[in-house]
Amino acid sequence: MNKRTLFIGAGSALAIGLLTLISATRWSDARAGAHPQAPAVSTAMIARGAYLARLGDCAACHSVPGQAPYSGGLRMQTPIGAIYTSNITPDRQHGIGNYTLADFDRALRYGVANGHTLYPAMPYSAYSSTTPEDVAALYAYFMHEVQPAAVARRDNEIPFPLSMRWPLTIWRWAVAPAPRPFQMQTGDAMLRRGAYIVEGLGHCGDCHTPRGPTLQVRALSAADGPAFLSGAIIDGWQAPSLRNGDRTTIGAWSEADIAQFLRTGSNRHGIAFASMNEVVSNSTQFLSGDDAAAVAHFLKSLTDTATGKGRFAYDPATSQALRNGDAGARGAQLYLDNCAACHRPDGKGYEGVFPALAGNPVVAAPPPDSVIRIVLEGIKTARTASTPAQFSMPSFAQRLSDQDVADIATFVRTSWGNQAPAVQAADVRRLRP
């Protein structure tokens, strides 16, 4: 999906590369180690691979509407130019039809294909912990079930010298982990399964974990510390913290709430929007009940660092004031005129249709970017097998001024028990399309 940008800046890439050019020329697959051996292919193995491909959300980046599945061609804008995703169908000329299992493993877990390092829009750092059995199942699916598509890959739109690949090799050597067996010392099988999904093929951290100075994911697993899944800006949207913490996280969500959100795109606390819609539609709606529960169980185990904001507790004062005709608070009248019909004066919305604003971690997140963009651009709900009807919120960009949007955003961020900083007109002006 368009949920990723390139994770290395041009200046830092060239600087690192120039300083270590000699090392780069010697660096290839020294860390590659052993690759899985191809087992006999069975119907069950192919079915397993199909499930894992959905778990890894492969279609989001390697499929585009109107084109054969997995034939690539998705344009991704990066700081140094645009890249296009590759054809991963078993076509021998344009796809991966000539790949051995070792070649497939090298691309998936090591980020190396045809002798060069892949752009880290491919989340191979997360995929590096995929078990050999799962790699083999994925390979079986792509080679024996996916239909070959003779679709040539488009050339990347990156000018020379930024198009040189050797700085990426140094970046991979410096910040990407060597593939290693998944290890989590726990007797809780459910917790272990959830961690394997979230940290690995689910690659949740690619959107929900902040990045370091060279744009690498700062924490790849729970063992790496509290930065893991602590929230980040991705494609201009605030991906909220998934840790079990204060009102700016999903701390108020139960394990059942999390599992419901993953499989339907909504729960009593909120809905999926923006690129998370693609994650739900292409990937998480297909999670088995056991796997969705395991993911939820793992996320609830991630204790958060104290911020002093505490857990959300609903405050009925705003609702009572509005019902009594008191719209004197900043943005209150604008909220009644533009928002209350769907989200209700009590801020609780209508579950599964119009999300609650009270206690919603997207609303409460310190950066107001997502709230502002939702008002300006509108959103649509995810479409899944269990929720085929798609609801939408219109754009209010033409109807509301920058100050109006700031006032509404401030109102919802400070009402019903929400305690987020106020929004200024300058914040809206910065994000207005």
N, C-alpha and C positions, 0 to 999 in steps of 0.2 A: 504494500500500500504506500501512498505517499506520506508515510509516517516517519520517514527517515531523511536526513540531509547528510551530505558527506561529512565524515568525522575527522577531517584533517584540514587545517588552513594552509593556504598556498605558501605563505611565508615560512611558517614553522616546518612544513614538509621539506622545502628546499634547504632550509638552514640545517636541519638534521641530516638531510641527505648529503650535502656538501661536506659536512664534518666527518661523515662516515662512509664515504664513497668506496674506499678500499674494502671495508667490511661488507658493504652491500654486494660487491662483485663476488664475494665468497659465499654469500648467504643464499641458500636455495631451500632445500628440504632437509637440512641437517637435523631439524627437530622432528621430522615426520614420524620416525619410529615405524612400528608395525601397523599395517592396515588389516581390516577384517578380511577373512577369506570368504569367497562366495559360496554359500550353501546351496543345496538343491532348492529350487523355487517351487512353492506350493500356492494353492489358491488362498490358504489362510495367511501366508506371508504377504501376498499381494494386497489382501484386504487390510492387513496390519499396516502396510506401507501407505495405503490410501488414507487411513486414519491419522497416521503420523504426519503426512503431508498437510492435512488440514490443521493438525495441532501446531505445526510450524508455520502456518499461514503462507505457504509458498505461493499460492495463487495471487495473493494481494500484490506482489511485486512482479511476478512473472506472467501475469495475464492482463490483457486489456480488453475492454468491451468490443465486441464485433470481431474478435480474432480468436484463433484456436487456443484452447486452454494451455497454459504454460509455454506459449510461443514467444514470450518476452515482448519488449518494445515499450515498456512503461518509462516515461521520461521523468528523471529525478533531477531537480535543480540543486546544485551544490555551490559552495563559495567560489569554486574555480571554473565552473561551467556545468553543462548538463551531461548526465550519463544516461544510457538506455540499458534496461535490464536484458539479460540474455535469454535465448531460447533454450529451455531445459526439457524439451520433448526428445524422444529417441531418434529424431531425424539425424542421419549420419553426416550430412553436409553442414547443416546450420545449427543443429542441436547437440545433444550429448550422446548420440547413438554409438559413437566409437569409444565411449568411456568404459574402462574396466571398473570393477568395484573399488579398487585402490584409487583410481582417478576421481571417482565420485566422492570417496571419503576425503581425499585431499582437498577438494573444493569445499565440501560441506564443513569440515571440522578444522582445516588448516588455512583456508582462504587462499589456496593456490590452484590455479587452473591453467593448463597449457604453458606451464613454466613461469607464469607471472602472478603477482599478488593481486587478488581481487580488491576492488574498492570496498571499504568497510560498510557501505550501504547493505552489503550482504552480511548478516549478523553472525559471522562464523565464530566470533568470540563466545557468544552464547551457545552456539551449536557444538562447540568443542567438547562438551561433556556428554554428547550423545553416545549411547552404548553401541558397541559393534553390531549387536543384534538388530537394533533399530536402524542403524545405517544400512545394513543389508536389506531390511524390509523396505526402506525407502527406495533403494536402488532397484529392487524387484518391481516395485510399483511403477516407477518412472520408465523402466525398460520394457515391461510386459503389459502394462495396462494403459498408460498414457499414449494417445495416438500421435505418431510423428507428424510434424508440421514443417513444411519447407518454407519457413519464414526467416529471411536473413536478418541478422542483427544490424540495427542502425549504428552508424559511427557516433562515438561520443563527441560532444561539442565543447572540447576543452582545448584551448590554444597551447601551442608549444611555447615554452618548455614545460608548462604545468602538466602536460599530458604524459610526461615521462613516468614510468611505473616504479623505478627503483626507489624513490623516496617512500612509497607505500610499503616496500619490503622492510625498510628500516623501521617504519612505524609499526608494522606487524611484529617485528622482532622486539621492539621496545615496550609495547603496551598490550599486545594481544597475548593471552595465555597459551602456553603449549597445550594441545589436547591432552586431557587427563581423564582417568576413570571418574565417574561421578562418585563422590564420597560424602556421606553424611552419617555421622555416628549417632544413631538414635534407634531405639527399639520400637519407635512409632512408625509402622509401615505406611500409614496414611500421610504422615508428615513428610516422610522420605519421598513418597510418590509426588506429593504436591511440590516439593522443592525441585525435584527432577524436571517437572513440567515448567514451572515458573522460571527457573534459572537457565534452563536449556532450550528445548525446541520452542517453548512459548515465548522466549526472548522478551519478557515483559519489561526488563530493565532498559531495553533500547529506547523506550519512550518515557518510562517512569523513573529513571535514575539520572541525576545530573551528570554533566560531563566535565572532564578536566581540561587543563590548558591546551592540550593538543586534540581536544574534542573526543577523547576516548571516554567510554563509560567508566565512571569513577569507582563503581562497585559492581561486581558480576554475580555476587552471591551474598547470602545472609552472613556468611563468615567474614565478609569484607567490611562489615561495619554498618552504622546507621544511615549512611548515604544510600544504601541499596533500596530502591523503590521509594525514595523520599520525595519524588515529584520533580518535574522538569518542564521547561517550555519546549514544545516540539511543533514545528511548522506553524509557529505563532499562537498555538493553543497551550494552555496550562494542563499538562497531564498530572492529575492529582497524586498525592502520596497514597500508596497502597498499604502503608504500615498501620498497625493497630495503635493509633495515637489519639491526638486531640481532635478538636472540631474541624481542623483543616484536612483531616485524613478520613479514611473509611472506618475509623475506630468505632463508630456507632452501629456499623453494619454487623449483623450476625453472620455466621457461616452460611446459613440458609439464604440470607440476602445476597451474599456474594455469589453463591452458586446460581441463584435465580438470575442475577444480572448477567453472568457469563453466558447463560443458555438462552436468554430472551432479550437482552439488551436493556432491561429496566427492572426496577424494584421499587419499594415504597419510598426510597430515599432519592432516586434520580434515574436518569436515562443515559444511554450511550449517545454520543454525538461526534461530529467531525470524523477523524480517522478511526476512532473507536468503533464507529458503525461498521467499517470494513472488517475490523477484527472480529466483531460479533457475527456478521453475516458470513464471512469466509472461514472462520475458525472456531471460535468458542461455542457457538450454538451446537456444534457437532461433538462437543465433549460428552463422554459417557457420564452418567450420573455419579459414578464412583470417582472419576477424574475431576469433575467440577467440585465435588465435595472435598477432594484432596487439595486442590488449589486453594479453596476457601480456608481449609484447616491450616495450611501453611501460612497464608497471609495473616491470619489472626495470631500466629505465633511471633510475628515480627513486632516486638515492642518498640515504641518510639521514644526518642529523647524528649525530655520535658520542655515544654514551651511556656507553661504558665497559663495557657488558655483553657485547659480542661476539656472535658467531653461536652458535647452539645446537650443542652437542656432546653426544652421548648418553653418560651415565655409568651403567654396569651395576651400581653398588654397591647401589642400592636393590633391584633385582631379585634380586641374589644374597642380600641379607639376608632378604628375604621367603621365598625358596626354602629358606633355612637355618632357617626358623622364628623369625627375629628380627623381631618386630613392636613393638619398643620405641619407635620414632620416633613423634612426635606424629601421631595420626591413622592410623597404619599398620594397626592392628587393625580400625578402622572401615572403612578402604579394603578390606581383605580380605573383610570381612563383607558389604559393600554394593556394591562396585564392581569387584572384581578378576575376577569371572566374565565380564564383558563387556570390560573394558579391560585385563585380564591383569596379572599381577604385574610384567611388564616395561614396562607403560604404553604398549604399542604398539597395543593394540586389535586390531580385525579390519577391514582396509581395505574401505571401501564399506558397512560395517554399523555397527560400533562404533568411534568415532574414537580415534586415538592421543591420549594426554594428554602424552606426552613430546615436547617441542618444539612443542607446539601454541601458537600466538600468543595465542589466546583465554585459555588457561590462564596464560600468562606476562605478560599485560597488567598494568601496575601497578594500575589500579583492579580490584578483585576482583568487580565487580558481576555480570558475565556468569557466572562460575563459580558464584557463590552462587545466582543465579537458576536456573541449569540444575539444580542439586541440589534446590532448593525446588520448582520448577515442572515440571521435566521438559522434554523437547523431542521433536520429531519430525523425521525426515529429509525432505528435499525429494522430491517425486514428479516424475519426468521420464519422457520417452518411453523413454530408455535405462535408467532405474532405476525401474520402475513400483512395485516393492515399497517400502512405507514402514515404516521401523523407528522405534520410539519408546523413550524412556527415561522411566520413571515418575517422578512427584513423590515426593520423600522428606520433604516438609514435615511430615507427620503422624508419621513414623517417627523422625526425628532432631531433637534439640534444637538450639538456636542454637549451643551449644558444639560439639556433634557436627559440624554442618555446617562450622563454622569450622575444626575440626581436620582434616576431610577435605580441605577446600579448601587449607589450609596444606600438607598432605602432598603433594598433587598439584602444588602450585606450587613445591615445594622438592625434588622427587625426579627421578631419571633425567637430571639435568643442567638441569632447570628452576631458575631463580633469581629468584623473585618474592617480594615481601614477604608476611609472615604475615598471616593473616586473624583478626580478633577476633569474639567473639560479638556485639558491638555492631554490627559491619558486617552480620551476618546479620539481626539484629533490625530494622535499618533497611529491609531489602529484603523481609522476610517478608510474604507476602500477607495 
